[in-house]
Amino acid sequence: MKEIKLYNVIFPIWIILFLPPVILFTLAGNFVIDSLVVIGCFYAFKLRNYQFDLKSFYKKNILKVWIFGFIADFIGAIILFLTLTVVDNTFDIPYEVTNAISYNPFSNVAGFLTVVFAMLVSCLFIYLFNYYRTFKYIKEVKLRFKLALTIAIITIPWTFLIPYKWLN
């Protein structure tokens, strides 16, 4: 006889960020944060000294930083989703781990590490997208590295760590 698994009806908090109409708020929030980070990087790395002006630097980069950041966040969410579905069905992950991934990463070490892994993968993609696509026109490799890495670290999907109970 085949064992039947019943899953929670409530979505994990991080998947809600990608569902309509919440996705509109997610996109808007990401745009504001990305804008602040791009502007902050302009001043932190003194890009004016490299013949850039804030307005043109912002206009040239913000849409790519924003879109690539959202794609990278989505990749991290797919990792978590696949862990909760495919990996769980294959290896029967303990309930405490799946519960931590879905609702409170701080409730279980394995769940926390899984969420952090997904965040780090997102961070890596944010870095790669920005280094190789967004800022490819910047010839100074060290500057391009610092820009891409700073944006990746600051805009990593920190929301994956929010426990569901904080929203009740």
N, C-alpha and C positions, 0 to 999 in steps of 0.2 A: 504494500500500500504506500502510495506517495505522500510524503509529509507536506502539508499546506502551511505556508507562512502568511500571517496577516501583518501588514505594515501599518504604521501610524497614518491617520488621515491628514494630520496637520503637516504642511510642508516645512522643511527646515528653513530657518530664517534667511540663510544666504540664497536659497533658490527663489524666495519671494522677491528679492531685489531685481530679478530678471523677468518677472511676470507683469503683464499689463494690469492696471495702470501705474503700478509702482515703478516700473521701468522708466517712466518719464521723470519721476523724482530722482531716481538713481542717475540717469543721464545728466540731468540738470546739476545735481550735487557733484558728480564727477567733473563736469565742465568747470564749475566754480573752483573746485580744489585744484584741478589741473592748471587753470588760469593763474591762480595764486602761486603755484609752484613754478610755472614758467617765468612769471614776472620775478619771483624771488631768485631764481637761478640767474636771470639776467643781471641782477644787482650783485648777487653773491660771487659770481665768477667774473664780474667787471667786464661784461661783454661789450660795453661801450669802447673799451680799449682795443677791441678787435674790429672796430669799424661797424658795429651793429648799432642800430637805434631801437629803443624799446618797442615802438609801434610796429615797425616792419618785422622785427624778430618775433613778436607775439603773433602777428597775423600770419606769418610764414609757417609757424610751428604748432599753434594751439589745436587746430583740427586734427592733425596727425597724432599728437600726444594724446588727445582725448579719445579718438577712435581706437588707436592701438591699445591704450590703457583699458578700454572697455572690453576689447577682444581678449586681452590677457586675463582680465578678471573672469571672463566667461570660461576660458580654458581651465582656470582653477576650480570654478564651480562644476565643470564637467568632470574633473578628477574626483571631486567629492561625490557627485551624483553617481558616477560609475562605481565608486567604492561602496556606496550604499545599495546599489542594485546588483551589478554583475559580480563584483568581488564578493559581496555578502552571499549571493546565491551559490557561488562556487565554493567558498571556503567557510561559510557559516560563521561570520564574525559575531563575537559575543554582543549581546544586547547593550551592555554598558558602553561599548565602543561606538556602535551605531548611534546610540542615544547622544553620546558626546559630540559626534560629528554633526548630528542634526540639530541639537538643541542647546548644549552647553559644553563647549570644548574643554572647559576647566574641570569637568567632572571625572575625566578619565585620561590617563597619560597617553595611552595609545590613540584615543580619539583626538586629543590635543596635537600630538605629533602628526597625525594624518592631516589635520586642518592646516598646521604650519607648513607641511610639505606642499600642499596645494597652493598656499600663499607664496611660498618660495618659487614654485614653478611659474606662477603669475608674475612675480617679481622678475624672474629671469626673462620671460617673454617681453615684459615692459622694457627692460634694458635692451634686449636684442632688437626689438622693433625700433626703438628710438635711436640706438647707435647706428644700425645699418640702414634705416629708412628715413626717419625724421631729420636727423642731424648729419646725414651723409655728405652734405655740402660743406660741412666744417672740416677743413683739411687738417687742422691741428688735432691729432689723435688723442692727446692727453685731455684737451678741453672737451672733445666729443665724449670721451669716456666719462669724465666727471659729470657732464650734463645728463647723460643717459643713466648713469648709476644713481645720481641724486634723485632724479624723477622716479626711478624704479623703487627706491627704498621708501620715499615719502608717500608714493601713491599705491603701494602694495595694498591689496584688498583687506584692510584691517577689519572691515565689517564682518568677515568670516568668523571672527572671534567673539562677536556679540552673543551672549547667552539669550535664549528665547525669553527667559523669565524676566529680563530687564524690560521687555516690551509689554508685559501684562499689567 
